[in-house]
Amino acid sequence: MARGPKKSLEDKIKEKEELIQGLKRRIKAEQEELDALSAEKRNQELAAISSLIEAAGIKPEQAVEILKEYVEECKEEQSA
């Protein structure tokens, strides 16, 4: 069975370079999509925390102080 003419090394190199460039573009697009999904997840988590704070009837500043105290207590327990 006859095949087409054998590709030169230069043609093979060019094809591989093009393939790699295409894959790099694909990776970049996938990374952008991953970043967008991560940001969306973070926003949902922050919205849930905000709703909890609001439902508890405390101000954001109070929530920060409560969390700081909690973190400090946890550090003290770990040190003991």
Kinemage of the C-alpha trace (Angstrom):
@kinemage 1
@onewidth
@group {chain A} dominant
@subgroup {mainchain}
@vectorlist {calphas} color= white
{ca met a 1} P 0.000 0.000 0.000
{ca ala a 2} L 1.506 3.308 -1.050
{ca arg a 3} L 1.774 6.061 1.474
{ca gly a 4} L 2.154 9.744 0.870
{ca pro a 5} L 5.573 11.301 0.782
{ca lys a 6} L 7.508 11.023 4.028
{ca lys a 7} L 7.384 14.181 6.121
{ca ser a 8} L 10.608 16.003 6.637
{ca leu a 9} L 11.953 16.573 10.120
{ca glu a 10} L 11.191 20.260 9.696
{ca asp a 11} L 7.535 19.479 8.978
{ca lys a 12} L 7.348 17.162 11.984
{ca ile a 13} L 8.915 19.810 14.211
{ca lys a 14} L 6.499 22.446 12.921
{ca glu a 15} L 3.514 20.150 13.585
{ca lys a 16} L 4.683 19.455 17.144
{ca glu a 17} L 5.226 23.158 17.805
{ca glu a 18} L 1.718 23.908 16.561
{ca leu a 19} L 0.297 21.099 18.678
{ca ile a 20} L 2.094 22.420 21.762
{ca gln a 21} L 0.837 25.955 21.124
{ca gly a 22} L -2.705 24.642 20.800
{ca leu a 23} L -2.359 22.736 24.056
{ca lys a 24} L -0.986 25.831 25.798
{ca arg a 25} L -4.034 27.816 24.647
{ca arg a 26} L -6.272 25.023 25.919
{ca ile a 27} L -4.516 24.964 29.292
{ca lys a 28} L -4.854 28.744 29.572
{ca ala a 29} L -8.580 28.564 28.801
{ca glu a 30} L -9.084 25.734 31.302
{ca gln a 31} L -7.147 27.667 33.972
{ca glu a 32} L -9.328 30.729 33.384
{ca glu a 33} L -12.437 28.581 33.770
{ca leu a 34} L -11.046 27.025 36.955
{ca asp a 35} L -10.265 30.477 38.349
{ca ala a 36} L -13.811 31.649 37.590
{ca leu a 37} L -15.299 28.580 39.284
{ca ser a 38} L -13.067 29.082 42.325
{ca ala a 39} L -14.132 32.729 42.559
{ca glu a 40} L -17.794 31.722 42.281
{ca lys a 41} L -17.349 29.157 45.061
{ca arg a 42} L -15.629 31.738 47.265
{ca asn a 43} L -18.445 34.228 46.656
{ca gln a 44} L -21.039 31.604 47.598
{ca glu a 45} L -19.153 30.786 50.785
{ca leu a 46} L -18.872 34.470 51.675
{ca ala a 47} L -22.583 34.949 50.995
{ca ala a 48} L -23.388 32.045 53.325
{ca ile a 49} L -21.212 33.551 56.055
{ca ser a 50} L -22.789 36.959 55.505
{ca ser a 51} L -26.281 35.467 55.778
{ca leu a 52} L -25.334 33.696 59.001
{ca ile a 53} L -23.952 36.908 60.500
{ca glu a 54} L -27.064 38.805 59.452
{ca ala a 55} L -29.388 36.103 60.817
{ca ala a 56} L -27.512 36.208 64.127
{ca gly a 57} L -28.141 39.934 64.297
{ca ile a 58} L -24.525 40.897 64.740
{ca lys a 59} L -22.490 43.493 62.901
{ca pro a 60} L -19.562 42.445 60.722
{ca glu a 61} L -17.149 44.157 63.115
{ca gln a 62} L -18.542 42.065 65.966
{ca ala a 63} L -18.152 38.903 63.903
{ca val a 64} L -14.506 39.773 63.285
{ca glu a 65} L -13.909 40.213 67.012
{ca ile a 66} L -15.707 36.952 67.816
{ca leu a 67} L -13.579 35.089 65.276
{ca lys a 68} L -10.367 36.680 66.577
{ca glu a 69} L -11.251 35.579 70.107
{ca tyr a 70} L -12.077 32.074 68.882
{ca val a 71} L -8.785 31.784 66.995
{ca glu a 72} L -6.874 33.005 70.038
{ca glu a 73} L -8.627 30.428 72.249
{ca cys a 74} L -7.774 27.668 69.774
{ca lys a 75} L -4.116 28.718 69.775
{ca glu a 76} L -4.061 28.670 73.570
{ca glu a 77} L -5.630 25.193 73.653
{ca gln a 78} L -3.049 23.891 71.193
{ca ser a 79} L -0.224 25.369 73.250
{ca ala a 80} L -1.456 23.738 76.461
